[in-house]
Amino acid sequence: MNKTADEKMPFTSHLEELRARLIRILIAVGIGFVGCYFFKERLFGFLTRPLISVLPDNSYMIFTSLPEAFFTYLKVSILASIFVTSPYILYQIWKFISPGLYKTEKKYVFPFVIFSTIFFVGGSLFAYHIVFPLGFKFFVAFGTESIKPMISVREFLSFAMKLLIAFGIIFELPIFMYFLSRIGMVNSQTLKAKRKYAILMIFVIAALFTPPDVVTQCLMAVPLMLLYEISIWVVKLGERKSLGIEENSEEGDTEEEA
């Protein structure tokens, strides 16, 4: 980026900056957790609604150890806190990476926070409203008259949190690719040329982050492929803006020399 040698931060300063940002994020999540814990039962009811709706009669959720329900409510509250405080978390991430951007790009903090939050929450909502109902229905359908599903709250929460966070993160792909392009690691031509390898990697990622069934894997892979195409467009747009910034900078230097 347009940084001189004396403007670059030493590695230890980056570590201190990262530590400070992480502490602020943890404090924010902790505060959000306290507020969310008061609504723990409603939050858990909302989270389990897609599963409850497909469970057959005389099936219900269970917990198999004394502290399991208590820790489940704690985890649900933490998960809810992450979503509630996601704008602040993303703001801290922006402040950490912004020193590597052009001065004209640093002013886009609010669009970054807004769009990153929309993508993150949107990915999780996609998992909740699309992936959960289809995935739960698929697995519950294996029950019979002699095999009734009685799901452990701990196992359900682990499964649900994994998918919600995974979909939230993968929906950040266009934002992630944009910043990789800003530090020179990727460009639009490379993304286009490596599309077939990216599709292969997408299906590998989908297989790792979803249950071992084709339906759920495709529900993650298809949006990822679409997001990859969006990423190419976003990176290309960023390249055009950078070219304009560099041209303006060169014109300014020429005027100063004159």
FIKOLZA-1660 file (N, C-alpha, C; in steps of 0.1 Angstrom, whole numbers, plus 5000, padded with zeros to 4 digits):
% residues 258
   i   px   py   pz ch aa at
   1 5008 4988 5000  A  M  N
   1 5000 5000 5000  A  M CA
   1 5009 5012 5000  A  M  C
   2 5003 5024 5000  A  N  N
   2 5011 5036 4999  A  N CA
   2 5016 5040 5013  A  N  C
   3 5026 5032 5018  A  K  N
   3 5032 5034 5031  A  K CA
   3 5047 5036 5030  A  K  C
   4 5052 5046 5036  A  T  N
   4 5067 5047 5036  A  T CA
   4 5073 5039 5047  A  T  C
   5 5086 5037 5046  A  A  N
   5 5093 5028 5056  A  A CA
   5 5091 5032 5070  A  A  C
   6 5091 5045 5073  A  D  N
   6 5090 5050 5087  A  D CA
   6 5076 5050 5092  A  D  C
   7 5066 5048 5082  A  E  N
   7 5052 5048 5087  A  E CA
   7 5048 5034 5091  A  E  C
   8 5056 5024 5087  A  K  N
   8 5052 5010 5090  A  K CA
   8 5054 5007 5105  A  K  C
   9 5044 5000 5110  A  M  N
   9 5044 4996 5124  A  M CA
   9 5053 4984 5126  A  M  C
  10 5061 4983 5136  A  P  N
  10 5068 4971 5139  A  P CA
  10 5059 4960 5143  A  P  C
  11 5064 4947 5142  A  F  N
  11 5056 4936 5144  A  F CA
  11 5050 4935 5158  A  F  C
  12 5058 4939 5168  A  T  N
  12 5054 4940 5182  A  T CA
  12 5042 4949 5184  A  T  C
  13 5042 4960 5177  A  S  N
  13 5031 4970 5177  A  S CA
  13 5018 4964 5172  A  S  C
  14 5020 4956 5161  A  H  N
  14 5008 4949 5156  A  H CA
  14 5002 4939 5166  A  H  C
  15 5011 4932 5173  A  L  N
  15 5006 4923 5183  A  L CA
  15 4999 4930 5194  A  L  C
  16 5004 4941 5199  A  E  N
  16 4998 4949 5209  A  E CA
  16 4984 4955 5204  A  E  C
  17 4984 4959 5192  A  E  N
  17 4971 4964 5186  A  E CA
  17 4961 4953 5186  A  E  C
  18 4965 4941 5181  A  L  N
  18 4957 4929 5180  A  L CA
  18 4951 4926 5194  A  L  C
  19 4960 4926 5204  A  R  N
  19 4956 4922 5218  A  R CA
  19 4946 4932 5223  A  R  C
  20 4948 4945 5220  A  A  N
  20 4938 4955 5225  A  A CA
  20 4925 4953 5219  A  A  C
  21 4925 4950 5205  A  R  N
  21 4912 4949 5198  A  R CA
  21 4905 4936 5203  A  R  C
  22 4912 4925 5206  A  L  N
  22 4906 4913 5211  A  L CA
  22 4900 4915 5225  A  L  C
  23 4907 4923 5233  A  I  N
  23 4902 4925 5246  A  I CA
  23 4889 4933 5246  A  I  C
  24 4888 4943 5237  A  R  N
  24 4876 4951 5235  A  R CA
  24 4864 4942 5230  A  R  C
  25 4868 4933 5221  A  I  N
  25 4857 4924 5215  A  I CA
  25 4852 4915 5226  A  I  C
  26 4861 4910 5235  A  L  N
  26 4857 4901 5245  A  L CA
  26 4848 4908 5256  A  L  C
  27 4852 4920 5259  A  I  N
  27 4844 4928 5268  A  I CA
  27 4830 4931 5262  A  I  C
  28 4829 4934 5249  A  A  N
  28 4816 4937 5243  A  A CA
  28 4808 4924 5243  A  A  C
  29 4814 4913 5240  A  V  N
  29 4806 4900 5240  A  V CA
  29 4802 4897 5254  A  V  C
  30 4810 4900 5264  A  G  N
  30 4806 4897 5278  A  G CA
  30 4794 4905 5282  A  G  C
  31 4795 4918 5278  A  I  N
  31 4783 4927 5282  A  I CA
  31 4771 4922 5275  A  I  C
  32 4772 4918 5262  A  G  N
  32 4760 4913 5254  A  G CA
  32 4755 4900 5260  A  G  C
  33 4764 4892 5265  A  F  N
  33 4761 4879 5271  A  F CA
  33 4752 4881 5283  A  F  C
  34 4755 4891 5292  A  V  N
  34 4747 4894 5304  A  V CA
  34 4733 4898 5300  A  V  C
  35 4732 4906 5290  A  G  N
  35 4718 4910 5285  A  G CA
  35 4711 4899 5279  A  G  C
  36 4717 4891 5271  A  C  N
  36 4711 4879 5264  A  C CA
  36 4707 4868 5274  A  C  C
  37 4714 4867 5285  A  Y  N
  37 4711 4856 5294  A  Y CA
  37 4697 4857 5300  A  Y  C
  38 4692 4870 5301  A  F  N
  38 4679 4872 5307  A  F CA
  38 4668 4866 5298  A  F  C
  39 4672 4864 5285  A  F  N
  39 4662 4859 5275  A  F CA
  39 4666 4845 5270  A  F  C
  40 4674 4838 5279  A  K  N
  40 4679 4825 5274  A  K CA
  40 4669 4815 5270  A  K  C
  41 4658 4814 5277  A  E  N
  41 4648 4804 5273  A  E CA
  41 4641 4808 5260  A  E  C
  42 4638 4820 5258  A  R  N
  42 4632 4824 5245  A  R CA
  42 4642 4822 5234  A  R  C
  43 4655 4825 5236  A  L  N
  43 4665 4824 5226  A  L CA
  43 4666 4809 5222  A  L  C
  44 4667 4800 5232  A  F  N
  44 4668 4786 5230  A  F CA
  44 4655 4781 5222  A  F  C
  45 4644 4786 5226  A  G  N
  45 4631 4782 5219  A  G CA
  45 4632 4786 5205  A  G  C
  46 4637 4798 5202  A  F  N
  46 4638 4803 5188  A  F CA
  46 4648 4794 5181  A  F  C
  47 4659 4791 5187  A  L  N
  47 4669 4783 5180  A  L CA
  47 4664 4769 5177  A  L  C
  48 4656 4763 5186  A  T  N
  48 4652 4749 5184  A  T CA
  48 4639 4748 5175  A  T  C
  49 4633 4759 5172  A  R  N
  49 4620 4759 5165  A  R CA
  49 4621 4750 5152  A  R  C
  50 4631 4752 5143  A  P  N
  50 4631 4744 5131  A  P CA
  50 4632 4729 5134  A  P  C
  51 4638 4725 5145  A  L  N
  51 4639 4711 5148  A  L CA
  51 4626 4706 5154  A  L  C
  52 4620 4713 5164  A  I  N
  52 4608 4709 5170  A  I CA
  52 4597 4708 5160  A  I  C
  53 4597 4716 5150  A  S  N
  53 4586 4715 5140  A  S CA
  53 4586 4703 5131  A  S  C
  54 4597 4696 5131  A  V  N
  54 4598 4683 5123  A  V CA
  54 4599 4671 5131  A  V  C
  55 4600 4672 5144  A  L  N
  55 4600 4660 5153  A  L CA
  55 4586 4654 5153  A  L  C
  56 4586 4640 5153  A  P  N
  56 4573 4633 5153  A  P CA
  56 4567 4634 5167  A  P  C
  57 4555 4630 5169  A  D  N
  57 4548 4630 5182  A  D CA
  57 4556 4621 5191  A  D  C
  58 4555 4624 5204  A  N  N
  58 4561 4617 5215  A  N CA
  58 4577 4617 5214  A  N  C
  59 4582 4627 5206  A  S  N
  59 4597 4629 5206  A  S CA
  59 4599 4642 5212  A  S  C
  60 4610 4643 5219  A  Y  N
  60 4614 4656 5226  A  Y CA
  60 4629 4656 5228  A  Y  C
  61 4634 4668 5232  A  M  N
  61 4648 4670 5234  A  M CA
  61 4651 4666 5249  A  M  C
  62 4663 4661 5251  A  I  N
  62 4667 4657 5264  A  I CA
  62 4681 4662 5268  A  I  C
  63 4684 4662 5281  A  F  N
  63 4698 4664 5285  A  F CA
  63 4702 4652 5294  A  F  C
  64 4714 4648 5293  A  T  N
  64 4718 4635 5299  A  T CA
  64 4728 4637 5310  A  T  C
  65 4731 4649 5314  A  S  N
  65 4739 4652 5326  A  S CA
  65 4733 4664 5333  A  S  C
  66 4736 4665 5346  A  L  N
  66 4730 4675 5354  A  L CA
  66 4733 4690 5349  A  L  C
  67 4746 4693 5346  A  P  N
  67 4748 4707 5342  A  P CA
  67 4746 4710 5327  A  P  C
  68 4742 4700 5320  A  E  N
  68 4741 4701 5305  A  E CA
  68 4731 4713 5301  A  E  C
  69 4720 4713 5307  A  A  N
  69 4710 4724 5304  A  A CA
  69 4715 4737 5307  A  A  C
  70 4722 4738 5319  A  F  N
  70 4728 4751 5323  A  F CA
  70 4738 4756 5313  A  F  C
  71 4747 4747 5310  A  F  N
  71 4758 4752 5300  A  F CA
  71 4752 4754 5286  A  F  C
  72 4741 4748 5283  A  T  N
  72 4734 4750 5270  A  T CA
  72 4729 4764 5270  A  T  C
  73 4723 4769 5281  A  Y  N
  73 4718 4783 5281  A  Y CA
  73 4729 4793 5281  A  Y  C
  74 4741 4789 5287  A  L  N
  74 4752 4798 5286  A  L CA
  74 4757 4800 5272  A  L  C
  75 4758 4788 5265  A  K  N
  75 4763 4789 5251  A  K CA
  75 4753 4796 5242  A  K  C
  76 4741 4794 5244  A  V  N
  76 4731 4801 5236  A  V CA
  76 4732 4816 5238  A  V  C
  77 4734 4820 5250  A  S  N
  77 4735 4834 5253  A  S CA
  77 4748 4840 5247  A  S  C
  78 4759 4833 5247  A  I  N
  78 4771 4837 5241  A  I CA
  78 4769 4838 5226  A  I  C
  79 4763 4828 5220  A  L  N
  79 4760 4829 5205  A  L CA
  79 4751 4841 5202  A  L  C
  80 4741 4843 5210  A  A  N
  80 4733 4855 5207  A  A CA
  80 4740 4868 5209  A  A  C
  81 4749 4868 5219  A  S  N
  81 4757 4880 5221  A  S CA
  81 4766 4883 5209  A  S  C
  82 4772 4873 5203  A  I  N
  82 4781 4875 5191  A  I CA
  82 4773 4881 5180  A  I  C
  83 4761 4877 5178  A  F  N
  83 4753 4884 5167  A  F CA
  83 4749 4898 5171  A  F  C
  84 4745 4900 5184  A  V  N
  84 4741 4913 5188  A  V CA
  84 4753 4923 5187  A  V  C
  85 4764 4919 5191  A  T  N
  85 4776 4928 5191  A  T CA
  85 4784 4927 5178  A  T  C
  86 4779 4920 5168  A  S  N
  86 4787 4918 5155  A  S CA
  86 4791 4931 5149  A  S  C
  87 4783 4942 5149  A  P  N
  87 4787 4954 5143  A  P CA
  87 4800 4960 5150  A  P  C
  88 4800 4959 5163  A  Y  N
  88 4811 4964 5171  A  Y CA
  88 4824 4955 5168  A  Y  C
  89 4822 4942 5168  A  I  N
  89 4833 4932 5165  A  I CA
  89 4839 4935 5151  A  I  C
  90 4830 4938 5141  A  L  N
  90 4835 4940 5128  A  L CA
  90 4842 4954 5127  A  L  C
  91 4837 4963 5135  A  Y  N
  91 4843 4977 5136  A  Y CA
  91 4858 4975 5141  A  Y  C
  92 4860 4967 5151  A  Q  N
  92 4873 4965 5157  A  Q CA
  92 4882 4958 5147  A  Q  C
  93 4876 4949 5139  A  I  N
  93 4884 4942 5129  A  I CA
  93 4889 4953 5118  A  I  C
  94 4879 4961 5115  A  W  N
  94 4883 4972 5105  A  W CA
  94 4894 4981 5110  A  W  C
  95 4893 4985 5123  A  K  N
  95 4903 4994 5128  A  K CA
  95 4917 4987 5129  A  K  C
  96 4917 4974 5130  A  F  N
  96 4930 4967 5130  A  F CA
  96 4936 4966 5116  A  F  C
  97 4928 4964 5106  A  I  N
  97 4933 4963 5092  A  I CA
  97 4934 4976 5085  A  I  C
  98 4928 4986 5090  A  S  N
  98 4927 4999 5082  A  S CA
  98 4941 5006 5080  A  S  C
  99 4951 5004 5089  A  P  N
  99 4964 5010 5086  A  P CA
  99 4970 5006 5073  A  P  C
 100 4966 4994 5068  A  G  N
 100 4972 4990 5055  A  G CA
 100 4964 4995 5043  A  G  C
 101 4955 5003 5045  A  L  N
 101 4946 5008 5034  A  L CA
 101 4951 5022 5030  A  L  C
 102 4946 5026 5018  A  Y  N
 102 4948 5040 5014  A  Y CA
 102 4940 5049 5022  A  Y  C
 103 4944 5062 5024  A  K  N
 103 4937 5071 5032  A  K CA
 103 4922 5073 5027  A  K  C
 104 4921 5073 5013  A  T  N
 104 4907 5075 5008  A  T CA
 104 4898 5063 5011  A  T  C
 105 4905 5051 5014  A  E  N
 105 4897 5039 5017  A  E CA
 105 4893 5038 5031  A  E  C
 106 4901 5044 5040  A  K  N
 106 4898 5043 5054  A  K CA
 106 4885 5050 5058  A  K  C
 107 4880 5059 5050  A  K  N
 107 4867 5065 5053  A  K CA
 107 4855 5056 5051  A  K  C
 108 4857 5044 5045  A  Y  N
 108 4846 5035 5043  A  Y CA
 108 4843 5026 5055  A  Y  C
 109 4847 5030 5067  A  V  N
 109 4845 5022 5078  A  V CA
 109 4830 5018 5080  A  V  C
 110 4821 5028 5079  A  F  N
 110 4807 5025 5081  A  F CA
 110 4801 5016 5071  A  F  C
 111 4804 5018 5058  A  P  N
 111 4799 5008 5048  A  P CA
 111 4805 4994 5050  A  P  C
 112 4817 4994 5055  A  F  N
 112 4823 4980 5058  A  F CA
 112 4816 4974 5069  A  F  C
 113 4813 4981 5080  A  V  N
 113 4806 4975 5091  A  V CA
 113 4792 4971 5087  A  V  C
 114 4785 4980 5080  A  I  N
 114 4771 4977 5076  A  I CA
 114 4771 4965 5067  A  I  C
 115 4779 4964 5057  A  F  N
 115 4778 4953 5047  A  F CA
 115 4783 4940 5053  A  F  C
 116 4794 4941 5061  A  S  N
 116 4799 4929 5068  A  S CA
 116 4789 4923 5077  A  S  C
 117 4782 4932 5085  A  T  N
 117 4771 4927 5094  A  T CA
 117 4760 4921 5086  A  T  C
 118 4756 4927 5075  A  I  N
 118 4745 4922 5067  A  I CA
 118 4749 4908 5061  A  I  C
 119 4761 4907 5056  A  F  N
 119 4766 4894 5051  A  F CA
 119 4766 4883 5062  A  F  C
 120 4772 4887 5074  A  F  N
 120 4773 4877 5085  A  F CA
 120 4759 4873 5090  A  F  C
 121 4751 4882 5093  A  V  N
 121 4737 4879 5098  A  V CA
 121 4729 4872 5087  A  V  C
 122 4731 4877 5074  A  G  N
 122 4724 4871 5063  A  G CA
 122 4728 4856 5061  A  G  C
 123 4741 4853 5063  A  G  N
 123 4745 4839 5061  A  G CA
 123 4739 4830 5072  A  G  C
 124 4738 4835 5084  A  S  N
 124 4733 4828 5095  A  S CA
 124 4718 4826 5094  A  S  C
 125 4711 4836 5089  A  L  N
 125 4696 4835 5086  A  L CA
 125 4694 4825 5075  A  L  C
 126 4702 4825 5065  A  F  N
 126 4701 4815 5055  A  F CA
 126 4702 4801 5060  A  F  C
 127 4711 4799 5069  A  A  N
 127 4713 4786 5076  A  A CA
 127 4700 4782 5084  A  A  C
 128 4695 4792 5091  A  Y  N
 128 4684 4790 5100  A  Y CA
 128 4671 4787 5093  A  Y  C
 129 4668 4795 5082  A  H  N
 129 4656 4794 5075  A  H CA
 129 4656 4784 5064  A  H  C
 130 4667 4781 5058  A  I  N
 130 4668 4772 5047  A  I CA
 130 4675 4759 5050  A  I  C
 131 4687 4759 5056  A  V  N
 131 4695 4747 5058  A  V CA
 131 4689 4739 5070  A  V  C
 132 4685 4746 5081  A  F  N
 132 4680 4739 5092  A  F CA
 132 4668 4731 5089  A  F  C
 133 4657 4737 5084  A  P  N
 133 4645 4729 5081  A  P CA
 133 4647 4717 5072  A  P  C
 134 4655 4719 5061  A  L  N
 134 4658 4708 5052  A  L CA
 134 4667 4697 5058  A  L  C
 135 4677 4702 5065  A  G  N
 135 4686 4692 5071  A  G CA
 135 4680 4684 5082  A  G  C
 136 4672 4691 5091  A  F  N
 136 4666 4684 5102  A  F CA
 136 4655 4674 5097  A  F  C
 137 4648 4678 5087  A  K  N
 137 4638 4669 5081  A  K CA
 137 4644 4657 5075  A  K  C
 138 4656 4659 5069  A  F  N
 138 4663 4648 5063  A  F CA
 138 4667 4637 5073  A  F  C
 139 4673 4642 5084  A  F  N
 139 4678 4633 5095  A  F CA
 139 4667 4627 5103  A  F  C
 140 4656 4635 5106  A  V  N
 140 4645 4629 5114  A  V CA
 140 4638 4619 5106  A  V  C
 141 4638 4620 5093  A  A  N
 141 4630 4610 5085  A  A CA
 141 4635 4596 5086  A  A  C
 142 4647 4594 5092  A  F  N
 142 4653 4580 5094  A  F CA
 142 4646 4573 5106  A  F  C
 143 4638 4581 5114  A  G  N
 143 4631 4575 5125  A  G CA
 143 4621 4565 5121  A  G  C
 144 4618 4555 5129  A  T  N
 144 4608 4545 5126  A  T CA
 144 4599 4543 5138  A  T  C
 145 4590 4534 5138  A  E  N
 145 4581 4531 5149  A  E CA
 145 4589 4527 5161  A  E  C
 146 4600 4520 5159  A  S  N
 146 4608 4515 5170  A  S CA
 146 4620 4523 5173  A  S  C
 147 4623 4533 5164  A  I  N
 147 4634 4542 5167  A  I CA
 147 4629 4556 5167  A  I  C
 148 4627 4562 5179  A  K  N
 148 4622 4576 5180  A  K CA
 148 4634 4585 5183  A  K  C
 149 4634 4597 5176  A  P  N
 149 4645 4606 5178  A  P CA
 149 4642 4614 5191  A  P  C
 150 4652 4613 5200  A  M  N
 150 4652 4621 5212  A  M CA
 150 4666 4628 5213  A  M  C
 151 4666 4640 5208  A  I  N
 151 4679 4647 5206  A  I CA
 151 4684 4654 5219  A  I  C
 152 4697 4652 5221  A  S  N
 152 4704 4658 5232  A  S CA
 152 4705 4673 5229  A  S  C
 153 4702 4681 5239  A  V  N
 153 4703 4696 5237  A  V CA
 153 4718 4700 5234  A  V  C
 154 4727 4692 5240  A  R  N
 154 4741 4695 5238  A  R CA
 154 4746 4693 5224  A  R  C
 155 4742 4681 5219  A  E  N
 155 4745 4678 5205  A  E CA
 155 4738 4687 5195  A  E  C
 156 4726 4690 5198  A  F  N
 156 4718 4699 5189  A  F CA
 156 4725 4713 5188  A  F  C
 157 4729 4718 5200  A  L  N
 157 4735 4731 5201  A  L CA
 157 4748 4732 5194  A  L  C
 158 4756 4721 5196  A  S  N
 158 4769 4720 5189  A  S CA
 158 4767 4720 5174  A  S  C
 159 4757 4713 5169  A  F  N
 159 4754 4712 5155  A  F CA
 159 4749 4726 5150  A  F  C
 160 4740 4732 5157  A  A  N
 160 4734 4745 5153  A  A CA
 160 4745 4756 5153  A  A  C
 161 4753 4757 5163  A  M  N
 161 4763 4767 5164  A  M CA
 161 4773 4766 5153  A  M  C
 162 4777 4754 5150  A  K  N
 162 4787 4752 5139  A  K CA
 162 4781 4757 5126  A  K  C
 163 4769 4754 5123  A  L  N
 163 4763 4758 5110  A  L CA
 163 4761 4773 5110  A  L  C
 164 4755 4778 5120  A  L  N
 164 4752 4793 5120  A  L CA
 164 4765 4801 5119  A  L  C
 165 4775 4798 5126  A  I  N
 165 4788 4805 5125  A  I CA
 165 4795 4803 5112  A  I  C
 166 4795 4790 5107  A  A  N
 166 4801 4787 5094  A  A CA
 166 4794 4795 5083  A  A  C
 167 4781 4795 5082  A  F  N
 167 4774 4802 5072  A  F CA
 167 4776 4817 5073  A  F  C
 168 4777 4822 5085  A  G  N
 168 4779 4836 5087  A  G CA
 168 4793 4840 5082  A  G  C
 169 4803 4832 5084  A  I  N
 169 4817 4835 5080  A  I CA
 169 4818 4834 5065  A  I  C
 170 4813 4823 5059  A  I  N
 170 4815 4821 5045  A  I CA
 170 4808 4832 5037  A  I  C
 171 4797 4838 5042  A  F  N
 171 4790 4848 5035  A  F CA
 171 4799 4861 5035  A  F  C
 172 4809 4861 5043  A  E  N
 172 4819 4873 5043  A  E CA
 172 4829 4872 5032  A  E  C
 173 4828 4861 5023  A  L  N
 173 4838 4859 5013  A  L CA
 173 4841 4871 5004  A  L  C
 174 4831 4878 4999  A  P  N
 174 4834 4890 4991  A  P CA
 174 4842 4901 4998  A  P  C
 175 4839 4903 5011  A  I  N
 175 4847 4913 5019  A  I CA
 175 4861 4908 5021  A  I  C
 176 4862 4895 5024  A  F  N
 176 4876 4889 5026  A  F CA
 176 4884 4890 5014  A  F  C
 177 4878 4887 5002  A  M  N
 177 4886 4887 4990  A  M CA
 177 4890 4902 4986  A  M  C
 178 4881 4911 4990  A  Y  N
 178 4885 4925 4987  A  Y CA
 178 4897 4929 4994  A  Y  C
 179 4899 4925 5007  A  F  N
 179 4910 4929 5015  A  F CA
 179 4923 4921 5010  A  F  C
 180 4921 4909 5006  A  L  N
 180 4932 4901 5000  A  L CA
 180 4937 4909 4988  A  L  C
 181 4928 4914 4980  A  S  N
 181 4932 4921 4968  A  S CA
 181 4940 4934 4972  A  S  C
 182 4936 4940 4983  A  R  N
 182 4942 4953 4987  A  R CA
 182 4956 4951 4991  A  R  C
 183 4959 4939 4996  A  I  N
 183 4973 4937 5001  A  I CA
 183 4981 4929 4990  A  I  C
 184 4975 4928 4978  A  G  N
 184 4982 4922 4967  A  G CA
 184 4983 4907 4966  A  G  C
 185 4975 4900 4974  A  M  N
 185 4975 4885 4974  A  M CA
 185 4967 4879 4963  A  M  C
 186 4956 4886 4958  A  V  N
 186 4948 4881 4947  A  V CA
 186 4944 4893 4938  A  V  C
 187 4940 4889 4926  A  N  N
 187 4934 4899 4917  A  N CA
 187 4923 4893 4909  A  N  C
 188 4915 4900 4902  A  S  N
 188 4903 4895 4896  A  S CA
 188 4907 4885 4885  A  S  C
 189 4918 4887 4878  A  Q  N
 189 4923 4878 4868  A  Q CA
 189 4926 4864 4873  A  Q  C
 190 4933 4864 4885  A  T  N
 190 4937 4852 4892  A  T CA
 190 4924 4844 4896  A  T  C
 191 4915 4852 4902  A  L  N
 191 4902 4845 4906  A  L CA
 191 4895 4839 4895  A  L  C
 192 4895 4846 4883  A  K  N
 192 4888 4840 4872  A  K CA
 192 4895 4827 4867  A  K  C
 193 4909 4828 4866  A  A  N
 193 4917 4817 4861  A  A CA
 193 4916 4805 4870  A  A  C
 194 4914 4807 4883  A  K  N
 194 4914 4796 4893  A  K CA
 194 4900 4792 4897  A  K  C
 195 4890 4796 4889  A  R  N
 195 4876 4793 4892  A  R CA
 195 4874 4778 4894  A  R  C
 196 4879 4769 4886  A  K  N
 196 4876 4755 4887  A  K CA
 196 4882 4749 4900  A  K  C
 197 4894 4754 4903  A  Y  N
 197 4900 4750 4916  A  Y CA
 197 4892 4755 4928  A  Y  C
 198 4887 4767 4927  A  A  N
 198 4879 4773 4937  A  A CA
 198 4866 4765 4940  A  A  C
 199 4860 4760 4929  A  I  N
 199 4848 4752 4930  A  I CA
 199 4851 4739 4937  A  I  C
 200 4862 4733 4934  A  L  N
 200 4866 4721 4941  A  L CA
 200 4868 4723 4955  A  L  C
 201 4875 4734 4959  A  M  N
 201 4877 4737 4973  A  M CA
 201 4864 4741 4980  A  M  C
 202 4855 4747 4973  A  I  N
 202 4842 4750 4979  A  I CA
 202 4835 4738 4983  A  I  C
 203 4835 4727 4975  A  F  N
 203 4828 4715 4979  A  F CA
 203 4835 4708 4990  A  F  C
 204 4848 4709 4991  A  V  N
 204 4856 4703 5002  A  V CA
 204 4852 4710 5015  A  V  C
 205 4852 4724 5014  A  I  N
 205 4848 4731 5026  A  I CA
 205 4834 4728 5031  A  I  C
 206 4825 4727 5021  A  A  N
 206 4811 4723 5024  A  A CA
 206 4810 4709 5031  A  A  C
 207 4818 4700 5026  A  A  N
 207 4818 4687 5032  A  A CA
 207 4824 4687 5046  A  A  C
 208 4833 4696 5049  A  L  N
 208 4839 4697 5062  A  L CA
 208 4829 4703 5072  A  L  C
 209 4822 4713 5068  A  F  N
 209 4814 4721 5077  A  F CA
 209 4799 4717 5078  A  F  C
 210 4795 4707 5070  A  T  N
 210 4781 4703 5070  A  T CA
 210 4780 4688 5073  A  T  C
 211 4769 4683 5077  A  P  N
 211 4767 4669 5079  A  P CA
 211 4769 4661 5067  A  P  C
 212 4772 4648 5068  A  P  N
 212 4776 4640 5056  A  P CA
 212 4764 4637 5047  A  P  C
 213 4756 4647 5042  A  D  N
 213 4746 4644 5033  A  D CA
 213 4746 4654 5022  A  D  C
 214 4743 4650 5010  A  V  N
 214 4744 4658 4998  A  V CA
 214 4736 4671 4998  A  V  C
 215 4724 4670 5004  A  V  N
 215 4715 4681 5004  A  V CA
 215 4721 4693 5011  A  V  C
 216 4726 4691 5024  A  T  N
 216 4731 4701 5032  A  T CA
 216 4744 4707 5026  A  T  C
 217 4752 4698 5020  A  Q  N
 217 4765 4702 5014  A  Q CA
 217 4762 4711 5002  A  Q  C
 218 4752 4708 4994  A  C  N
 218 4749 4716 4983  A  C CA
 218 4743 4730 4987  A  C  C
 219 4736 4730 4998  A  L  N
 219 4730 4742 5003  A  L CA
 219 4741 4752 5008  A  L  C
 220 4753 4746 5011  A  M  N
 220 4764 4755 5015  A  M CA
 220 4772 4758 5002  A  M  C
 221 4774 4748 4994  A  A  N
 221 4783 4750 4982  A  A CA
 221 4777 4760 4972  A  A  C
 222 4764 4759 4969  A  V  N
 222 4758 4767 4959  A  V CA
 222 4760 4782 4963  A  V  C
 223 4756 4786 4975  A  P  N
 223 4758 4801 4978  A  P CA
 223 4773 4805 4978  A  P  C
 224 4782 4795 4982  A  L  N
 224 4796 4799 4981  A  L CA
 224 4801 4801 4967  A  L  C
 225 4796 4794 4958  A  M  N
 225 4799 4796 4944  A  M CA
 225 4794 4809 4939  A  M  C
 226 4782 4813 4943  A  L  N
 226 4776 4826 4939  A  L CA
 226 4785 4837 4946  A  L  C
 227 4788 4835 4958  A  L  N
 227 4796 4845 4965  A  L CA
 227 4810 4847 4959  A  L  C
 228 4816 4836 4954  A  Y  N
 228 4828 4836 4947  A  Y CA
 228 4828 4845 4935  A  Y  C
 229 4817 4844 4927  A  E  N
 229 4815 4852 4915  A  E CA
 229 4813 4867 4919  A  E  C
 230 4806 4869 4930  A  I  N
 230 4804 4883 4935  A  I CA
 230 4818 4888 4940  A  I  C
 231 4826 4880 4945  A  S  N
 231 4840 4884 4950  A  S CA
 231 4848 4889 4938  A  S  C
 232 4847 4882 4927  A  I  N
 232 4854 4886 4915  A  I CA
 232 4850 4900 4911  A  I  C
 233 4837 4902 4911  A  W  N
 233 4832 4916 4907  A  W CA
 233 4837 4926 4917  A  W  C
 234 4836 4923 4930  A  V  N
 234 4841 4933 4941  A  V CA
 234 4856 4936 4939  A  V  C
 235 4864 4926 4937  A  V  N
 235 4878 4928 4935  A  V CA
 235 4881 4936 4923  A  V  C
 236 4874 4933 4912  A  K  N
 236 4876 4941 4900  A  K CA
 236 4872 4956 4902  A  K  C
 237 4861 4958 4909  A  L  N
 237 4857 4972 4912  A  L CA
 237 4868 4979 4921  A  L  C
 238 4874 4971 4931  A  G  N
 238 4884 4977 4939  A  G CA
 238 4897 4980 4931  A  G  C
 239 4900 4972 4921  A  E  N
 239 4911 4975 4913  A  E CA
 239 4910 4988 4905  A  E  C
 240 4898 4990 4900  A  R  N
 240 4895 5002 4892  A  R CA
 240 4896 5014 4901  A  R  C
 241 4891 5013 4913  A  K  N
 241 4893 5025 4922  A  K CA
 241 4907 5027 4926  A  K  C
 242 4915 5017 4928  A  S  N
 242 4929 5018 4931  A  S CA
 242 4937 5025 4920  A  S  C
 243 4933 5021 4908  A  L  N
 243 4940 5027 4896  A  L CA
 243 4937 5042 4895  A  L  C
 244 4924 5045 4899  A  G  N
 244 4921 5060 4899  A  G CA
 244 4928 5067 4910  A  G  C
 245 4930 5061 4921  A  I  N
 245 4937 5067 4933  A  I CA
 245 4952 5069 4929  A  I  C
 246 4958 5059 4923  A  E  N
 246 4972 5060 4919  A  E CA
 246 4974 5071 4909  A  E  C
 247 4965 5071 4899  A  E  N
 247 4966 5082 4888  A  E CA
 247 4965 5096 4894  A  E  C
 248 4956 5097 4904  A  N  N
 248 4954 5110 4910  A  N CA
 248 4967 5114 4918  A  N  C
 249 4973 5104 4925  A  S  N
 249 4985 5106 4933  A  S CA
 249 4996 5110 4924  A  S  C
 250 4998 5103 4912  A  E  N
 250 5008 5107 4903  A  E CA
 250 5007 5121 4898  A  E  C
 251 4994 5125 4895  A  E  N
 251 4992 5138 4890  A  E CA
 251 4995 5148 4900  A  E  C
 252 4992 5145 4913  A  G  N
 252 4996 5155 4924  A  G CA
 252 5011 5156 4926  A  G  C
 253 5018 5145 4925  A  D  N
 253 5033 5146 4926  A  D CA
 253 5039 5154 4914  A  D  C
 254 5033 5152 4902  A  T  N
 254 5038 5160 4891  A  T CA
 254 5036 5175 4892  A  T  C
 255 5024 5178 4898  A  E  N
 255 5021 5192 4900  A  E CA
 255 5031 5198 4911  A  E  C
 256 5034 5190 4921  A  E  N
 256 5043 5195 4932  A  E CA
 256 5057 5197 4926  A  E  C
 257 5062 5188 4918  A  E  N
 257 5075 5189 4912  A  E CA
 257 5076 5202 4903  A  E  C
 258 5065 5204 4895  A  A  N
 258 5064 5216 4887  A  A CA
 258 5065 5229 4895  A  A  C
% end
